[in-house]
Amino acid sequence: MKDLKFEQKRSMTRLEAADQLAALAAALREGGDVELEYGQGTLSLSIPEELRSEVEVEVGNGEIELEIEFKWPTARARKARESGREEPAPEPEPAKAPPRRKSAPARTARTAAGTKRTAAGTKKTAGSRPPAAKKS
């Protein structure tokens, strides 16, 4: 499980996207404890000197998706590593159960004579109705 997750999805102009990336670039350049303004809130991060990056581009379904990802250990993990102690490995996330198949109701089989064979093995003539109840 993640310690924290912040996600923001919204439409923006190209200039707003550039401003957001410029603020992130300035925070990365500065390093240390930084604050980024997102919407009505502020995201505080502690950015180390070294970090890992990943860039992913996907084209499909009439869209282009560009993901830029930066990863670094938490401050607690960095301190443990610097002091020579290894932080315990994170607990693995539980495996997801395979998707369940939807079961369809049993279908009745048709014979060549136009009758239906039901699950009980009885025959019904196509278009026939059960006998009407007799009035006394």
Secondary structure, DSSP 8 states (H G I E B T S, - for coil): --S----------HHHHHHHHHHHHHHHHH-EEEEEEETTEEEEEEE-S--EEEEEEEEETTEEEEEEEEE---HHHHHHHHTT------------------------EE-TTSEEE-TTS-EEETT---------
